[in-house]
Amino acid sequence: MPIIKSAKKKLRADKKRKILNERLERILNSSIKKAEKLTSQKNIQEAISIIDKSAKKGIIHKNKASRLKSRLSKLLTKKGVRTQERQKNVTAKTKKTKI
């Protein structure tokens, strides 16, 4: 146990920070699993947002964050969600130009 007053204060702060970091890490892992299991644009965007927040706070390394985001975006292209969105955008643009 710390004896010095500032060391005691640091110990209290470290405990609080540890709890918050563990909470964010649990949220991160669950959102990634959810995005992998239920591949949709919304789920993947939420997971990417949480990944960015985790990297910014130092929970995970920025390169790991980049790798995770890349894997999630590959799921979209693999599933064909992006191609469907592109087709919608193309048809919407062509309709606008014909009018």
trRosetta pair geometry for C-beta under 8 A, 3 or more apart (Angstrom, degrees):
i j d omega theta_ij theta_ji phi_ij phi_ji
2 7 3.3 -156 -164 121 140 116
2 8 5.0 -160 86 -65 120 60
2 10 7.5 115 -61 55 171 98
2 11 5.7 -162 6 -30 131 133
3 7 7.0 33 49 58 45 136
4 7 4.3 83 68 6 93 110
4 8 7.1 -160 92 -11 48 83
5 8 5.7 -53 -153 31 33 112
5 9 6.6 32 151 -17 65 105
6 9 5.5 -51 -149 36 36 114
6 10 6.3 39 151 -21 66 104
7 10 5.5 -50 -146 36 33 113
7 11 6.5 41 151 -24 63 102
8 11 5.6 -51 -153 31 32 115
8 12 6.8 32 150 -17 63 102
9 12 5.8 -53 -154 33 34 111
9 13 6.5 31 150 -16 66 107
10 13 5.6 -55 -147 40 34 111
10 14 6.1 38 154 -24 67 106
11 14 5.7 -52 -145 34 29 113
11 15 6.6 32 155 -22 62 103
12 15 5.9 -54 -154 31 31 111
12 16 6.7 27 152 -15 64 105
13 16 5.8 -57 -152 37 34 110
13 17 6.2 32 153 -18 68 109
14 17 5.7 -56 -144 40 31 111
14 18 6.1 37 156 -25 65 106
15 18 5.7 -52 -148 32 29 114
15 19 6.7 30 154 -19 62 103
16 19 5.9 -55 -155 32 32 111
16 20 6.6 25 152 -13 65 107
17 20 5.8 -58 -149 40 33 109
17 21 6.1 32 155 -19 68 109
18 21 5.8 -56 -143 38 29 110
18 22 6.2 29 158 -19 65 107
19 22 6.0 -56 -148 36 27 109
19 23 6.4 29 153 -21 62 108
20 23 5.7 -55 -150 34 31 114
20 24 6.4 27 155 -16 65 106
21 24 5.8 -56 -148 38 31 108
21 25 6.3 32 153 -21 65 107
21 57 7.6 -168 -109 133 83 125
21 59 5.7 173 -153 -107 88 98
22 25 5.6 -54 -147 36 32 113
22 26 6.5 35 153 -20 65 103
23 26 5.9 -54 -152 33 30 110
23 27 6.5 28 151 -16 64 106
24 27 5.6 -53 -147 38 34 113
24 28 6.2 41 151 -25 65 105
24 50 7.9 179 -168 -168 82 95
24 53 7.3 -125 -157 117 124 109
24 54 5.9 162 151 -101 114 89
24 57 6.8 -15 135 70 171 152
24 59 5.5 -123 104 -80 123 158
25 28 5.4 -49 -147 33 32 117
25 29 6.4 29 157 -16 65 104
25 54 7.3 103 -91 -131 56 126
25 59 5.7 -165 -74 -173 86 126
26 29 6.0 -55 -146 38 30 106
26 30 6.2 23 158 -14 65 110
27 30 6.0 -60 -144 41 27 107
27 31 6.1 25 159 -19 65 110
27 50 6.1 -136 127 -152 101 138
28 31 6.1 -62 -148 37 24 106
28 32 6.4 22 157 -18 63 108
28 50 5.3 -176 -104 142 66 115
28 51 6.6 105 -144 -87 103 56
28 54 5.0 41 -91 -65 140 151
28 59 6.9 175 -28 118 154 143
28 60 7.3 169 179 -21 164 128
29 32 5.8 -55 -148 35 31 110
29 33 6.4 28 156 -16 65 107
30 33 5.8 -54 -147 39 33 110
30 34 6.2 35 154 -21 65 107
31 34 5.5 -52 -144 37 32 113
31 35 6.3 33 155 -20 65 106
31 43 7.7 180 -170 -172 76 76
31 46 5.9 -127 -157 121 122 98
31 47 4.4 171 141 -103 102 76
31 50 4.9 91 57 37 161 155
32 35 5.8 -55 -148 36 30 110
32 36 6.4 27 154 -17 64 107
32 47 5.4 115 -87 -151 50 125
32 51 7.5 85 -76 -69 104 107
32 68 6.5 -64 -117 -165 130 122
32 72 7.4 -108 -137 -77 78 119
33 36 5.8 -57 -147 38 31 109
33 37 6.1 23 157 -15 66 111
34 37 5.9 -60 -143 41 28 106
34 38 6.0 -26 176 35 68 103
34 43 5.7 -134 126 -157 94 120
34 47 7.2 -172 68 -70 91 115
35 38 7.2 -70 -122 66 19 68
35 39 6.8 57 171 -105 58 55
35 43 4.4 171 -106 139 69 101
35 44 4.8 110 -154 -89 120 57
35 46 7.3 -167 -74 66 112 88
35 47 4.0 -51 -35 -26 148 150
35 72 5.7 -1 134 -134 140 116
35 75 7.3 131 145 67 91 157
36 39 7.1 -3 -156 -70 21 87
36 72 7.6 -97 -71 -108 74 79
36 75 6.6 -137 -119 -96 59 157
38 43 5.5 146 94 -52 93 167
39 43 7.0 -136 -135 67 22 129
39 44 6.9 29 -151 -50 65 114
39 75 5.0 -138 -124 154 127 117
39 76 7.0 -173 -178 -84 109 51
39 79 4.9 -177 121 -60 142 157
39 81 7.1 -147 142 -30 100 136
40 43 4.8 87 55 10 84 104
40 44 6.9 -164 83 -5 41 90
40 81 7.1 156 -140 -113 40 150
41 44 6.1 -65 -148 41 26 106
41 45 6.2 25 157 -19 65 110
41 76 7.0 70 -94 -121 67 121
41 81 5.8 -175 -57 163 89 138
41 85 7.4 94 -81 -63 143 138
42 45 5.9 -58 -147 36 27 109
42 46 6.5 26 156 -17 63 107
43 46 5.8 -56 -151 36 30 111
43 47 6.4 28 153 -18 65 108
44 47 5.6 -52 -146 37 34 112
44 48 6.2 35 155 -20 66 105
44 72 5.0 155 -147 167 100 113
44 73 7.2 124 175 -83 135 49
44 75 6.8 -170 -97 73 132 118
44 76 6.0 -85 12 -59 176 111
45 48 5.7 -52 -145 37 31 111
45 49 6.4 36 153 -22 63 105
46 49 5.7 -54 -151 33 31 115
46 50 6.5 26 153 -14 64 106
47 50 5.8 -57 -149 39 32 108
47 51 6.2 37 151 -23 66 106
47 68 8.0 -124 150 149 107 111
47 72 5.8 -169 95 -122 131 156
48 51 5.4 -50 -145 34 33 116
48 52 6.5 37 154 -21 64 103
48 69 5.2 75 -125 -122 96 99
48 72 6.2 -157 -66 85 93 150
48 73 7.9 57 -83 -56 132 91
49 52 5.8 -53 -152 33 30 112
49 53 6.6 28 151 -16 63 105
50 53 5.6 -51 -147 37 35 112
50 54 6.3 37 153 -21 66 106
51 54 5.7 -56 -149 36 30 112
51 55 6.4 28 155 -17 65 106
51 60 7.4 -48 -155 55 72 140
51 65 4.9 142 163 -147 98 88
51 68 5.3 -161 -129 93 142 129
51 69 5.7 -177 98 -63 155 92
52 55 5.9 -56 -147 37 30 109
52 56 6.3 31 154 -21 64 108
52 65 6.7 108 -90 -174 40 134
52 69 7.9 54 -57 -74 82 133
53 56 5.6 -56 -147 36 30 113
53 57 6.3 17 158 -8 65 110
54 57 6.1 -63 -146 44 28 102
54 59 4.0 -75 -165 60 85 123
54 60 5.0 36 134 16 114 101
54 65 6.7 174 80 -96 95 113
55 58 7.7 45 -177 -71 30 24
55 59 7.3 -76 -63 51 26 79
55 60 5.6 -50 -84 75 67 86
55 61 7.2 -1 -129 121 88 18
55 62 5.0 94 -169 -102 121 59
55 64 7.5 -177 -97 70 103 83
55 65 3.6 -26 -66 -49 136 156
60 64 4.7 -107 168 85 110 128
60 65 5.6 135 99 -57 116 86
60 68 7.8 19 134 -5 160 140
61 64 4.5 92 61 5 86 104
61 65 7.0 -148 95 -7 45 85
62 65 5.4 -49 -149 34 36 116
62 66 6.5 40 152 -21 65 102
63 66 5.5 -49 -149 34 35 114
63 67 6.4 37 151 -20 65 104
64 67 5.6 -53 -148 36 34 113
64 68 6.3 33 154 -18 66 105
65 68 5.9 -55 -148 37 30 109
65 69 6.3 27 156 -16 65 108
66 69 5.9 -57 -147 38 29 109
66 70 6.3 32 154 -23 64 107
67 70 5.7 -55 -150 33 30 114
67 71 6.5 29 154 -18 64 105
68 71 5.8 -55 -150 35 32 110
68 72 6.4 29 154 -17 65 106
69 72 5.7 -55 -148 38 33 110
69 73 6.3 29 156 -17 67 106
70 73 5.9 -57 -146 37 29 107
70 74 6.5 35 152 -23 63 104
71 74 5.7 -51 -152 30 32 115
71 75 7.0 41 149 -26 61 97
72 75 5.6 -45 -160 21 38 116
72 76 7.4 40 145 -19 62 96
73 76 5.6 -43 -160 26 45 115
73 77 6.9 35 149 -10 69 101
74 77 5.9 -57 -149 41 39 105
74 78 5.9 41 152 -22 70 110
75 78 5.6 -56 -142 39 29 113
75 79 6.0 25 159 -17 65 111
76 79 6.0 -61 -145 39 25 106
76 81 4.7 -79 -159 56 79 115
76 82 5.1 79 141 -34 106 102
77 80 7.6 44 -178 -74 31 29
77 81 7.8 -82 -69 45 24 76
77 82 5.3 -21 -92 26 64 132
77 83 7.6 87 -142 -29 62 91
80 83 5.1 -50 -161 40 69 114
80 84 6.1 73 141 -25 82 99
81 84 5.9 -57 -155 35 32 111
81 85 6.6 30 150 -18 65 106
82 85 5.6 -55 -150 36 36 111
82 86 6.3 37 153 -21 68 104
83 86 5.6 -50 -147 35 34 113
83 87 6.5 37 153 -20 64 103
84 87 5.7 -53 -151 34 32 112
84 88 6.6 34 151 -20 64 103
85 88 5.6 -52 -152 34 35 113
85 89 6.4 33 152 -18 66 105
86 89 5.6 -55 -149 37 33 111
86 90 6.2 33 153 -20 67 105
87 90 5.7 -52 -144 36 32 111
87 91 6.3 27 158 -15 65 106
88 91 6.0 -58 -147 39 28 106
88 92 6.2 29 154 -20 64 109
89 92 5.6 -55 -145 37 30 112
89 93 6.3 29 156 -19 65 106
90 93 5.8 -55 -148 36 30 109
90 94 6.3 26 155 -17 65 107
91 94 5.8 -53 -143 38 32 109
91 95 6.3 36 156 -22 64 105
92 95 5.9 -54 -150 33 29 112
92 96 6.6 30 153 -20 62 106
93 96 5.8 -56 -153 34 33 112
93 97 6.5 26 155 -16 66 107
94 97 5.9 -56 -146 37 34 107
94 98 6.4 33 157 -21 67 108
95 98 6.0 -57 -148 34 30 110
95 99 6.8 33 157 -27 62 105
96 99 6.2 -56 -157 23 30 112
